[in-house]
Amino acid sequence: MSQPSPKPQQIPVAVLAGFLGSGKTTLLNHLLHRSGGSRIGAIVNDFGAIEIDAMAVAGALGDSTVSLGNGCLCCAVDASELDQYLERLAQPSLGIDVIVIEASGLAEPQELVRMLLASEHPGVVYGGLVEVVDAAEFDDTRARHPEIDRHLALADLVVVNKLDRAADGERVLGLVRSLVDRAAVVPASYGRIDPEFLFDCRPGEERIGQLSFDDLHEDDPREDGPREDDPCEGGSGDHPHHHAGHLHAAYDSLSFVSPDPLDPRRLMTFLDSRPEGLYRIKGYVDFGPYDVRNRYAVHAVGRFLRFYPEPWPAGGERLTQLVLIGSGIDAPALGKELEACASETPHADEHGMWGVLRYVRGPEEDLADPA
């Protein structure tokens, strides 16, 4: 059976949406300042006023930020124009690891996602729709904008922000969870979520050459040093009990390693039935006799799924290595389900990989089919 050729590494592009005042810019600034060694490219688009200080910091990165102030992104540009902005940020010389599109508070998230999925740029991949809601104003916002129910149903990750200002935060969290469709729901104050929901935090020493937000943050006199509630900061070692508590409250994760190949049919059954709140899956899969030449990098965010075949590194051990990240997931149960995907079959049948190959896409193919 012929196998697809390896695909180049792609930069995930996340859409950050939410109504005016929900805290999108605050959340974006939190990610920018707490990115570890990762580099974030930002496309910022808003009708209303944005924090001058935030944009002053963003401006320091120059080509790593694209600002659109002339209208709503979902109306002002089409997919080909969006590709032009993505092209600027996906240049290898910039070394960007993730791109965040901060949409206008009046944007239509579904249209933004459609444009991104229709992108013909081979260097990017959909990174999920993040919907931010204001817990303190959620009831009023929902009354004025009933379309928020539809937006929440489309989201891959929902950040219930400003819980510190909500009189009945638990009720709001419960209500939001009843409105989502399998999305992870994360509570937050001041937009502080764990960056690992959106991207992998690289060690700070990997930063070379380019000024990053971490470099700016290190010299910011308004900050008192690394916070224990920011997992991408090296300061967590000073307060391990606080740091661990934050991670437990923010998300659940599972690291799965198997020396045995996985059966492609069993794995696809697992992926097709993945539970509510499981936001990200990343890593590599060994399908053993079904493809002896390649391992399969897997990228799943919300309901979106892609596999990328690539040759096994010479001399390296052949393992399946996966990391699952979510909110409210049962990590031990998921680990057992993955263990049940292991296969000792020495031979492959010709149809076994069909389910996996559905999610191996070229840039010219339709990207809109969710898992």
Secondary structure, DSSP 8 states (H G I E B T S, - for coil): ----------EEEEEEE-STTSSHHHHHHHHHHT-BT--EEEEEE-SS---HHHHHHHHTTGGGEEEE-SS-HHHH--HHHHHHHHHHH--GGG---EEEEE--TT--HHHHHHHHHT---TTEEEEEEEEEEEGGGHHHHHHH-TTHHHHHHH-SEEEEE-GGG-TTHHHHHHHHHHH-SS-EEEE-STT---GGGTS--B-GGG--SS--HHHHHHT-TT--S--TT-TTSGGGGG-HHHHHHHHHHH-EEEEEEESS-B-HHHHHHHHHT--TTEEEEEEEE--GGG-SSEEEEEEEETTEEEEEEEE--TT----EEEEEEESS--HHHHHHHHHTTB---SS--TTTTHHHHTT---TTS------
